[in-house]
Structure formats: structure tokens, C-alpha cells
Amino acid sequence: MSPSSPDVLVLGSGIAGLSAALGAAREGASVTVATKSTRPEGASTWWAQGGIAVARQNPEQFQRDIETASSDTSDPAAVEVLTQQADAAVRDVLIETLNVNFDAGGDGAPYDYGREAAHSADRILHVDASTGKHIHEPFLAYLAEHPRVRIADGTAAVGLLAKEGRVRGARLASNGTLAPVYAGATVLATGGIGALYGHSTNPAGATGDGIAMAARAGADTADMEFVQFHPTVCIADGDPFLVSEAVRGEGAVLRDAQGERFMPAVHADAELAPRDVVARAVERAHERTGQVVLDVSSFDFEATFPDLQALCESHGVDPSTGIPVVPAEHFLCGGIDVDTRGRSSLEGLYAVGECARTGVHGANRLASTSLLEGLVWGLRAGAAAPGHEQPAGRSEEAVQTGDPPAPDTLQSAYDRIQAIMDEHVGLRRTPEGLARAQDALRTLAAEVEPHAAPDAPPVGHELQSACTVALLVAEAAAQNEVSVGCHYVTDPGDAGQPVAA
């Protein structure tokens, strides 16, 4: 195969991108996986803790849980695809191909199925509380040895090669050179938008690159206002880390600074209510009393979650006295609008994983469905992508990148984006705040545009992507006047009531 003109170009190396590469390679296609990450930790998959949900031969019940968590805003057809194919995809790829050693159950049971918020059954496969890395590392290793797959790490996509409604590849930056890579089909699997917020569970490079590139090329986006915040993130020494929902599934409870448990008064399911409900309750309790802790004293935390115990200790946190938590940006439920095969509105362009809006999550994602969505849609998009003709009329040539913006210029711009998003486009939003956010982001976008010239290095393009996607989120939020799921619009000085429901 030719590395410079593969049948399928995959941008991103999390579970969605790797699944797309595997799906395409199984169809006999030549595949290049380009990723700006240079180590596994650069992909959100590596950081996933809780696990991966499966149907356990009851897809109908699984579908009902997903739709209920979304406040009945998810696309039933998309959810049916996910739940009907969940068991087979996990068995095929994760168990039979990659030999992921999921935790076994008691009394000789092959698997220990966990339960998390808004699930009505025990259905989550896991490896302690670090499932993502136990999937991601063997997946990378497997594809690195695959004869039809080439993995180019340290390689950032800075723009799509689009012409007359068709995507023909992407411009990639590596080692100071920007070069076009033409492909029959291009699959975006670039992850989330955590860098837009002050606190996030995403890796630092989650700047929304794929969504921004697709939007600039003319692809449709949808549901961009639905940004999910995880309710239990520990901020220790300024370095946030996720405390898996599985901990609450095991029996941990949330208490305010006075030691009062507050979730039973908020929702019938208490700590296991949908994420958006718990996150807003944690935020309010924190504002009211100054602190919220996750009380894990009802079970043997160290024995049940040894990885999390070690993580807490490395951050100077003693779980036996309660883990201090706050909500933090976690997952974008919207993104590039795609069908059940991952096809976008532009010919030759596919999107999978967090950068894609498949319709599965609607206004709020059910816990432990993100890895599953990436796996299922990745395989489906990868299988559908081969067969596009290689583009003709190639004209772009490689160029050397220019100088990057000064570090203080970059930091100042990101500080401004995060301040705007945290204040106006967070867990609770007001119409006035969203209007101010749009004005401020448009001003900032104009200021950073010179840093994203055609020969600019990746950091300049990433900054432009962050501005582009932040504005897409703010605009979508302003256009949706109905509070639902992750999107909660309130009156100024809100005491907790949405403008509309």
C-alpha cells in the first residue's frame, strides 16, 4: 500500500479510530491511522475508567435505559443498532481478537458485570477502574502489526482536502512539514472538546479538531449544545482525575460540607440518577456549603478499586476521609451529524466516536456507552468506507511550517476560551450569558485567525479549532430554548428552575 494515498485515512487513535481501521482492513483496504498523540494517554479511550456496557442478550432493556437517560431525545434507530450489535462487537474484537482480560465474577462466573447510574441491570464489563487502557494498549499493538494498517503518530491533521462537496483526504503536519494525504475515504475519530473548559476529564489535546475541520468544509453538525459534565471529578493539586461512576454503583454516597447526604432529596435514584441531574446537584451543594465529598466508607474501597486507591494516594487524597469532587466537562453528545454507517453529509467523509453525533445519546449519554459506540460505529464506518475512488486532480504540495505563536499568546487565548465557556456555557446557562459568550468568542476567533495560516504549525490550527467549536456549542445552546438533559437554561440569578422544560 502507499502511505501517502491509502484507501482509507483515519484521523485519531482512540477505540473509534482503531475500530474503523480494523473494519476497513478486514475489507481488504489499505489504511493509514494518523494521530497527533505520541503515546496511548493522548486518546480519551486510555482514560476511560468504568467499563463498556453490553446488552447481555437483552437489547430491548438496554435500549430503554439509553432512551430514558436521554430524556427520550435519542434516535431509536441508532440506539437499536448499538444495542443489537453490542454483544457481538465486544465478543469479536475485545474478547476474541484482543483477548482483553475483563474482571471475572464470583463463584466462577466468567465476568463481573457492574452497574452504573441509570442502568436497570448489571451489564458493564470492566478491568478494575482502568478499563480504557486495558482495551487501548492491546488494540494499538494489534494494529501496529497488521499488514494493511500504518499508524503515523505525532501527526496532526490541520484541515480536510475538500472540493465540490467531497472530502479527498487531509493536510497532515509532522516534523515541521505540512503535506496533503489523499485518500478514497476519510474517517474522523478525533475525540472531544475538553480543552474548551477549565476542568475536564479529557486529555489536554481535546480541542475539537475533527468537528472544526468538518464544519469548515461544510459538513453538518447537530446537538452541539449537549455537553455532558461528569459529577465526580477530584481536583487535587490542580490536576483533575475522574472518580468512576462505578464507585457510586458500589454504594458510595455524596455528602456536602456539613456531612449531609443531599441526593435522595433531588432524585428518586439518588446518587445513581442520570449524570446531568447529579452534576447540577453537586455544583449547587458545592456553592451552598463549599465542598462535596464522595463517601466510600460503606465498602472496602481499596480492595474493590485498587487502581483508584493508588490514584488518590498519588494526588495526596485519603479516600477513607472522603474524596473531594466537583463536576467537570466529560463528553460531547453532539458533533458531526452521521448516519448508522458513520457517513457525514459530505461524500467520502465519515465520523465516529465522540466527534460524531450518531443520535445514540441525544441530550444525555448513559454511562459506559461511549466505548461501545466507538467500537460499533468504528467497525461499521470502517466496513463502509472502502470503495471510494482515489481523488483525481491533486494539486496541493508539502510546505514547511512557520513559527508557532508565543507560548504566552497561546495560553492567554485558551484561558479566555475556558473562562467564557465555564461562566456562560457550563452546567447552567442563561440567554444573556450565551449571547455574551457568542460575542466574546467571535472576537477571539478573529484575533486567533492569523495563527492558523495555511503554513501554520498544528498548535495554531488547534487554537482555531477550539474557537470554532466553542462558538458552535454556544450558538447551538442559544438556539435551543428548551432545557433537556445536559442543556439547562435558567433565569439570571437562578435558584434551580429551568426557563422551559
N, C-alpha and C positions, 0 to 999 in steps of 0.2 A: 504494500500500500504506500501511497505518497503522503508523508506527514503534512505537506503543505496544501493538499486538496483531498481530504478524506470524504467518504460518502456521508458521514455524519460527524458534525463538530458539536461536542458537548461542552458547555461553559459552566463549570462548577463540579466539585468533587465530594459533595455530601451523598447521602443514601439515594436521593433522587437522581443526581447526575450519574452516579455509578450504576444504578439500576437501568437508566436509559442506555448507557454504554453497553451493559450486558445484553439488554434486549436487542439492540442493533447488531451487536457482534453475533448473536445467535442466529440472526437473519442473514449472516454472511457479509455484512457491511464492514468496511474499514472505518475505524472510529478514532478520533483524537479527543481526549479529555484535557481541556485547558483550565487550569485553576490558579488563581493568584495566591493560594495558600502554598506554603513550603513545608508544612508539617500537618499531621492529622488534626491538631487542635484548631486549625484555621476554619474548619467547617462546623456548622451548628450541630450536625449529627454527632460528632465526637462528644459534645457536651450533654447530650440527652441522657437524663437520669432514669426516669420512671420505667420506661419499657415500651413495648409495642403491643397494641391491642389486637386481638384476633376474635373471630366470630364463635369459635368453639362449636361449629355446626349449628349455630342458631343465628343466622344473619338477620332475620327479621327483628329479633330483640335488640341486636346491635344497632340496626338501622333506627329503631325507635329511640334509642338513647342518644344517638348523634343528632337526630332531628329535634328532640326535646331540648338538648343542650344549646342548640342554635336558636331557640325560641321559634321553631318551625320556619326558619328562613333558609335552611339548606335546600339544595336541589335534590329532590327524591331520586331522580335518575342517576345522579352522580353518587349519591350515598349507596344506592343499590349496587353499583359497580364495585365500590370499595368493600362493602360488607360481603358480597357474594364471592369476591376473589381473594379476600384476606387470608383465609386458611391455606389455600393452595399456594399463594405467592410466598408466604412465610415459610411453609414447608419446603418448597422448591429451592428458594435462594438462601435463606438464612440457616436452615437446618441441614438440607441435603447437599447444597453446594458449598457453603461457607463453614459448616459444622459449628455454628455458634452454640456454646455450651450454656443454655439458659438454666436458671436455677431449678433444681428438682424439688418436688413436693415431698411431704412427709409420707410415711408408710409405703415407700416405694413408688409413689406417683411420679411419672416422668417429668412433670413440670409443676412449678409453684405459681399458679395464676394469682396475680394480685388484683386489687380493686382500687380505683381512684374516684375522684369526685364525679358525680352524675352518671356513673356506670351502675347498672342494675344487676350486674353479675361479675364474678371473678373471671377476668379474661385477659389479663395483661402479663405477657411473658417478659421476664426481666433477668438481668445479671446484677445482683446486689442493687445499688443505686447508681450504676455507671454503665447502663445498657448500651448507650451510644458508641462508646469507644470499643466495646466488645463486638459490635457489628462493623464499625467503620474500618478498623485496622485490618481485619482479615479480608474485607471487601477490596480495599486498596491493594493488598498483597496479591489477591487472586487476579485482579485485572492487570496488575503490573506484569504478570507472566502470560497474559492472554495474547496469542499471536495476532489478533486482529485489532488490538487496542494499544494506543500510545497515550501515555499520561505525561503531559507537559506541566510541571509545577512551576511556581514562580512566574506564571504567565497570566497577565491580566487582560481581560477584554475591555476595550475602551469605546467601542462603537460597533454597530452592525453594518454590514455591507448590504444596503437595501436599495432597490431600484424598481420602480413601477409596481409597488405592492408585493414584491418578492424579496425575501432575505436570501443572500447568496454567501453568507459566511460572516466573519467578524474581523475587526482590526485588533491584533493582539500585540501586547507590549512585553518584551523580555530582554533583559540585559542591555537596556538603553536603546533598543530598536523597536520601532512600530512597524509591523508588517501585516499585510492582508492574508488571511487564510480563507480560501474559498471552499465551499462545501455544498453538497447537494441539499442537506438539511442542517439546520442549527437548532440545538436544544438548549434553552436557558434553564439553568439549575443553580442560580446564583445566591439563593438564600434570602435572608430577611433584611430588616431595617433598623437593627438595634442601635447603630451609631447615631441615629437621629435623636435619641433620648439620653438623658443624663445617667440613668441606671438601666441596664439591660442584661438579660441572660445570654445574649448573643455574643459571638466573638467580635473583636474590635473592628474587623473588616466588613461588617454587615452594613454596607452603605447603600443597598438597594440598586446596585449596578444594573442588573438584568432588567428590572422594571423600568428604570430610567432609559436604558438603551432602546427597549421595545417601544416605549411611549414616544420617544423622539423619532423613531422610524415609522410611527403611525399605527402601532398595534393598539387594540382596545384594552383598557383596564376596567376593573369592576371591584366594588366592595372595599375600596381603599380606606374607608373610614373605620373599618373594623380591625383595630389594633388591640390585640389581647395582652393584658398585663397579668403576670403570674403573681399570686397573692403572697407567696412566702419566699422572699429572697433575702438572704443575710448580707448586710453591708458591713463588712468588717475591714478596718484599715483602708476604707475606700475601694476595696476590691470585692465586688458583688459575687455571690455564688448562690445557685439555686438550691432550695431545700425541697426535694421532690414531693409531689402530691401524694406519693405512696406513703409518706410518713404520716399524713393525716388519715390515709386509708387504714393505717395500722392502729390508729387510736389517738394520735396527738391532737391537742386542742389549742385554740388561740386564746390568749389572755391579754388584757390591757395592763397599763402600768399599776393599777390597783389590784391586779391579780384576778379580775373578774373575767369570766368566760362570756363573750358577747355574741357569738354566732347563733346560739339557739333562739335568741330574740329577733334575729334577722331573717332566718330561713328555716323551714322545717327540716332540711337536711344538714343544718348547722355547718360544720367545717367541710362537709362533702357537698355543699351547694355548688352550682356552676361557678367557674372561675371569676367571671365578671362580678358576680354578687359578692363573693368572698373578698376579692381585691378591693372593691369600694368600701366594704365594711372595715377592712384592715386599715385603709387610708383614713377613714373617719375616726376610728379608735385611736390611731396614732396622733391625729390632730387634736383629739379631745383630751388625751391623757399623757401624750409624749412618748409612749413606747408600746409596742406589741411584741409578745414573745410566743414562740411555739413551745408548748409544754409537752415534753416527751416522757414524762415520768410514769406513765401508765404501762409501759412495756420496756423491755431491755433494748434500748436504742443501739448500744454498741454492738450487741450480738446480731441484731436484725439488719442494721445498716452500717457495717464496718467502714465502708468507703466514706460515707458521710461523717461518721465519727472522726475519722482521720482528717477529713477536710475541715471540719470545725476546729479541731485541735491546731491545725496548721495556721488558722486565722485567729488563734487566741480566744476561741469561743468554747465555753464549757456547757455542753448540751444538758447536763444534769440540772443546771440552774435556769434553763430555758434558752431557746435560740432566738435572738432578736431578729425580727423580719419586717420588711416593707414590701409593697408591690413594686414591680419593675417590668418594663417592656419585655415581652416574651415572644410574640408570634403575630405575624400579619396574616389575617384570614383572607384578605383580598389579594389582588395582584393582577398579572396579565391574564385576561379572560381567555380560557381554553375550553375545549370540549372533552369528552371522555377519553380521547386519544392524545390529549395534550396539545392539540392543534390550535394555534392562535388565529387571529383574523388576517394575518399576513401569510402568504404562501411560503412554505419552506421554513417557517419559524414555529417551534414548539416550546412549551414551558412546563416545568414540573417542579414539585417541591414548594417551598414557602414563597417563591416569587410568582407562583401561578395561582390563579383563582379558578379552582375546579368546580366550585359550588358545594363541595362536601361540608365545609364548615359554616357557611352562612355568616351570621353575625357573631358567632362564638364557637370556638373549637372545643370539642370533647377531649379530655386528657388522653394522652398516649395514642393519638391518631395521626400525628404528624409524620412519624417514621413510616407508618403503614401507608399513608397517602403517597409519600415519596417513593416507596417501593412499588406500589401498584401502578401509579401513573408513570413512573420511570420506565417500568417494563413495557407498558402499553405504548408510550410515546416512542421508546426505542424500537419496538417492533414495527411501528407505523412509519418511522422516519426514512428508512432506506427506500430507494426507488426514485427519488427526485433526481432529475438530470443535473449534472455538473453545470454551473453557470458559464455562459459564453460572454465574450466582450470584457474580459478582465483588464482593468486599467490602472488600478492603484499599485504603487510601488512602496517598498520599505523605505523608512526615513529614520534618522537618528532623533531621539527625544531631546527636547530642550531642557532648560533648567527648571527644577521644581520650585514651587512657591517657598518662601522662607518659612521655617517651622512655626514661628510665632504667628504668621499670617494664617496658616492652616489651622492652628489651634484656636485662634480667635474666631475664625469662621465656624468651626464646629461648636465652640462654646455658645455662639449666638443661635445656631440651629437648635441645639439642645435646650437652651433657655426658652426659646419660643415654643417648642413642642411640649416641654414639661409644663409650662404655665398655661398654655391655651389648647393643646391637642392631646391631653392626657386622659386620665380616667373619667374626669368630669369636665364638660365643655359648655361654654356659653356662646350664643350667637355673636355677641360683641367680641369675645375673645377670639373666635375663629376669624372674624373679619380683620382684627388686628394682626393675627398670625399670617394671613394671606398677604397683607400689605408688607409686613416685615420680611417675609420670605421672598417676595418678588424683588424687593430692594436688594436683598442679599444675593439673589440669583444673578442680578445684573452685575454686581460687584465681582462675583467669582467667575463670570463667563470668560474673562481673558486668561484665566488659569487652565482652561480646557480647550486651548487652541489645538488644531489638528496634530501638531507635533508635541503636545504637552505630555509629560510623564503621567503614569497612572494615578498618582496622588491628586493631580489636578482634575482628572476626569472623575475620580471618586467623589471629590468635593462637589463637583457639578451634579453628579448623580444624587447625592444626599439632598441638595437643594431641590432638585426636580421632584424627588419622591416625597419630600416633606410637604411641598406645595400640593402635590396630588392628594395626599392624605387630608390636608387642611381644606382643600376645595371640596372633596367628597363629603367631608364631615359637615361643612356649611350647607351643602345641598340637601342633606338628609335631616329633616326636622323631627323625625320620629326616633325616640330613644328605644333602642333594642340591642340586647347583647352587649358587646364591647363599646358600642357607641351610646353615650349617655349625655344628653343635652339638658342643661339645667338653667334656671334663672340665676342672675348675678346674686351673690350672697346666699346661694343655695343652702337650704337646710336638709337637703337629701331627696327632694322631689324632682322628677324629670319634667321638662316642658311638655312632652307628649309621650304617651305610651300606647 
